[in-house]
Amino acid sequence: MTQAWQEQDGALYKKFEFANFAEAFAFMTQVAALAEKQNHHPDWSNSWNVVEISLRSHDKGGKVTDRDIRLAAAIDELQQS
């Protein structure tokens, strides 16, 4: 089950849950490709079937910017396809 993006500790945050580690890791691989393409890389963690992502622009003082919002939307599109 996933939740909506929310502001947490000055970043956009979302927790994603999958059936197992393989699905979580496959999702992370897809997100990594998106992030690399946008040259904007998330802070994230993975524990078995859970992936937690925080987005903020470190080069803009750690604030949430349009770049973060665009990457969040692209990540959500992965979940819909």
C-alpha positions as CSV (number, residue, x, y, z in Angstrom):
1,M,0.0,0.0,0.0
2,T,1.3,3.5,-0.8
3,Q,0.4,6.8,0.6
4,A,0.3,10.3,-0.9
5,W,3.4,12.4,-1.0
6,Q,3.6,14.6,2.2
7,E,5.9,17.2,3.5
8,Q,8.1,15.8,6.2
9,D,11.2,17.3,7.7
10,G,11.4,19.9,4.8
11,A,11.2,17.3,2.1
12,L,8.6,15.5,0.0
13,Y,8.2,12.0,1.5
14,K,6.4,8.9,0.5
15,K,6.5,5.3,1.7
16,F,6.0,2.5,-0.8
17,E,5.1,-1.1,0.1
18,F,5.5,-4.1,-2.2
19,A,4.7,-7.8,-2.0
20,N,8.4,-8.7,-1.5
21,F,12.0,-7.6,-1.8
22,A,12.3,-8.4,-5.5
23,E,9.4,-6.0,-6.3
24,A,10.8,-3.3,-4.1
25,F,14.2,-3.6,-5.7
26,A,12.8,-3.5,-9.2
27,F,10.9,-0.3,-8.3
28,M,14.1,1.2,-6.9
29,T,15.9,0.3,-10.2
30,Q,13.2,2.1,-12.2
31,V,13.3,5.2,-9.9
32,A,17.1,5.2,-10.2
33,A,16.8,5.4,-14.0
34,L,14.3,8.3,-13.7
35,A,16.4,10.2,-11.2
36,E,19.5,9.8,-13.4
37,K,17.6,11.0,-16.4
38,Q,16.4,14.1,-14.5
39,N,19.8,14.5,-12.8
40,H,18.0,14.7,-9.4
41,H,18.7,12.0,-6.9
42,P,16.5,11.0,-4.0
43,D,17.4,10.2,-0.4
44,W,15.9,6.8,0.1
45,S,16.0,3.6,2.1
46,N,14.8,0.0,1.6
47,S,14.0,-2.6,4.1
48,W,12.7,-5.9,2.6
49,N,9.4,-4.9,0.9
50,V,9.4,-1.2,1.9
51,V,11.0,1.7,0.0
52,E,10.9,5.2,1.6
53,I,11.8,8.2,-0.5
54,S,12.5,11.8,0.4
55,L,13.0,14.5,-2.2
56,R,14.6,17.9,-1.6
57,S,17.0,20.0,-3.6
58,H,20.2,20.0,-1.7
59,D,21.7,22.7,-4.1
60,K,18.8,25.0,-3.2
61,G,19.3,24.9,0.5
62,G,17.5,21.6,1.1
63,K,14.1,23.1,0.0
64,V,11.4,21.4,-2.0
65,T,11.5,22.8,-5.6
66,D,9.8,22.2,-8.9
67,R,12.4,19.6,-9.6
68,D,11.3,17.6,-6.6
69,I,7.7,17.9,-7.6
70,R,8.5,16.7,-11.2
71,L,10.4,13.7,-9.9
72,A,7.6,12.8,-7.4
73,A,5.1,12.9,-10.3
74,A,7.3,10.7,-12.5
75,I,7.7,8.2,-9.6
76,D,3.9,8.1,-9.2
77,E,3.5,7.4,-12.9
78,L,5.7,4.2,-12.4
79,Q,3.1,3.0,-9.9
80,Q,0.3,3.5,-12.4
81,S,1.8,1.7,-15.3
